[in-house]
Amino acid sequence: MANKFVLDRPPANDEELWWWVWATWGVRIPRQRVCPGHCAPFDAFAEAFFARSSVNIWKASRGFGGKTQLLSILGMSELVALGAFVTILGGSGAQSQRVHETMTEAWHFKGAPKSLLLRDPTKFDTFLTNGGKARTLMASTKSVRGPHPQRMRLDEIDEMEMNVLTSAQGQPMGKLNKEGQFLETNTVMSSTHQYPDGTMTQILKRAKEQEWPVFHWCFRESANPIDGWLTWEEINRKKREITKQMWEAEYELQEPSFEGRAIDEEAVEAMFRPELGISEGKEGKYIELERPRNDRDYITGVDWAKSRDYTVIETYDATEEPWRLVAFERIARRPWPVMVDRLNKRWERYGGKVGHDATGVGSVIDDLIKVPRGLRKEDCEGITMAGRLRSDIITDYVSAVENGMFLCPRIIWMYDEHRYVTPDDLYNLSSSAHLPDSIAAGVLAYAMRSKWHRVVATPDYESMSRTTSPWIDGWSTA
């Protein structure tokens, strides 16, 4: 059935794409997700092929993740099915050529449409009669600045100099193929995460800022019993050959050791529990875990968006330790009345105390905040985060995290900010430092703990009513 439809037109959806790849190249890409927070390798493949976003990040196990082969088959599929111009850039010249060699080997499969080859592939280029072409780039700023592909595939970026990657990133340009179809641009940055202060770490931070999707998968997805290709004999053999640190970072996808991190890694893991739920924490999505109750004590922290930052509103049940996150929202910079209205609704819904960042906004915020029925204006306090006070309340918060004071679901955006924050970010040690927004909101909430006394609003349950499950934004307990 697959051969019947794959050769007469390009695949139009994920199902057709999977069968098309199998029929054309003989490759069965795993479609099963195994680990919480991971994806199936085919999910990442399809996202890039159909250019559903302009940039994708792939973080996968070394060797067992099949990243290089997946990039190769992706490039070949785009050449043949779309007539796209594809460039390949590795962390080194040898890595670039390794990807291109894997692409060239795909032509040996019996289903490969060899008739499309304009001439035999060379070490650096492949040309097809439908206008598709592939070019291997050397890992230098001069090499990457020339071409303007529709699809750019970068392999092992953690071995790549950041200036080379930055130079390459601006090159993709959309265009019409020979069939008159407009090809959207897409860049895949693929790597194992090896270095705590390397290119992959910087790109993961940039992905969070730019909201690029990040796809994680490890050897368990490759070895899944339904459509996996990897054997457990091979996995166990490799595990015996390498160090524990290398296994954890490069195969289990744990973070590389980083002495510069400001918050203990084990404490962050203990704070953000996957078993409580997993969500990306997308901008503009309101996440509520527990409805307000009159017998509970709530504290809300708010960090306001300024220029490129986000407004983050976190509400905790502070009745007992550890504090539990009960509601979370992240919104981009919008007019002040819009952003403050989100706090007004949250305060009306949960009551209790509110601490918000008054640094640089002063009376602008105070004039817009509405005190819910039964509460007092002084129950909402603007805190100017400057000088010794700023340093003290941040230190208090970090100490509380490391002592197990907070319990949250695995909201990826919030989780990543806590994992990657450095002392520089916390204490403004350089001009480039930035206190992460979710940490700032937590700091402000925790700063209100000593001023607590029971003040409960009469919640307006309709103010944030939803017609769907409160577990929104792709929330999952899987």
Steps between C-alpha positions, in 0.01 A plus 500: 500500500786735582664461159171581330485860617849604597647548155230700324488802733669638812364381836229733630482401868691315770353159420585525131846634584585201721400251232671708228831492690475127557416426135760739356798453733418182691509682836236445769520806727380422856159648577478400867570735793634320807634750753294784658584829332652329196361466149513229238782561249243509219320792669817709465552377143148593385512841670813587301390347167174695498678813635235552767743731677803682366751353747501162678743379766572128528661377823558127486728224625840463341504221242189327627277798420563459128530878451747491212303242303175683570649827371631318193164339416328833568728677251456227239121508539496878451719473190283236337148587617527878511781593263658700782849642536645338814825593672680280752723646768667291768696593809808431289573452131523125560159495667346693209637247253381212718142624465540539123654152471200354682274685257694359204469145635122532496504488118598132519158397631284333236216750544722807456402706190847492338355637177483843667880522531631760256848353547679286757523663842839647587665540840330837542199523267196309376285633212159370390296556185211644705718787618584346836861527612706431811825670596742417778641806677824526691486623858620854428327839482617545140354166385157550658439855376465418132196279429132578560333161554141433593604231747813512719602191700756548779649197675684487835473874560659462844828445312438810287629850566214733584611761246484237222148400597388863525643576154318201352168569664409800287549323167177299439255661255168370371439454125279332241606154387461374145146389573403853603477407868639757743748337734507644850833515678594271784819459703573196716769532767582153625740391771582308809536743793858456622637833617337702780611832351514402133298574187214261583446668837484840330260372233270342760481837675432673168233241415320589821512871419392454138254217578664258258380143559754270665465126432656257748542127454742241633602139435172377651303648211742336257463166683124503546353151441248610235707667227842557655825393334743493794565187710549496876809284451661791316381749764645298788826445315545873444410577863784275618748677270458862611510700822191559714522876441514453122211252509280733704569810288525356149263202515254568786478868390579629846656846515880520476667591827520875541674645805364842412138409558338700777246244624584144597399268216350234727290764674360620167413143404327453835304824454363425152333157510401336169251280682300812585463583131708621206435814295700726272368810677423679175453874487140606553382166645345509849578185699299423813570193711273557799183702542503755786366397838402719794698285744833546317756783508622634165791723401549632147823635350506715185794598283392762244612489138741772400611523134591140396404327827179327606244573767493191723229448763552212743256411777598265782302322769708611800287330764773248578845401385592437228312775319308364202467684170126521427488741203748626241486739205761653272409782261711711267532878522156656455339831602512549876120483547494158330783357709374642830151367427646146505623565854167654599318185391750273674482697827121504483501125445748393771510788747788499746818703460663637184858613451588667169810661355462878531847571360470780246120487468391680818150647500421366150425159650348622827237706316386195301486238774149433629452379856252209511207504738605406853868582446711806571732705282794423729453128428659572160851638538728645235860397569786700351765243415817702543805512722536288811129410511517347153803290591347385830162388365663316208734319738202410721317354201795292379551367853129412518519310168804306618323414825196357326260790567327484158318227314404555135403297194758481220420824318787482253549874451510563877708187563763604244533848650579347838744249350704745296509806723849611602627718788557767235129492410384506862719778630553721194873440486527616138315718253367192318351345816125445520297368792272235344135600513367186671767528769417868552131412551594230751733740683222757533250242626742363757588852617139537620515202738590702811207736444245224487171502685183324390317718246265318268301649214161377394616346170319584179524161335379639168779757464734238357251238398597244240297262290788254474696303757715711733792287384554711192796578269564137419507411870573135556560261784651244266 
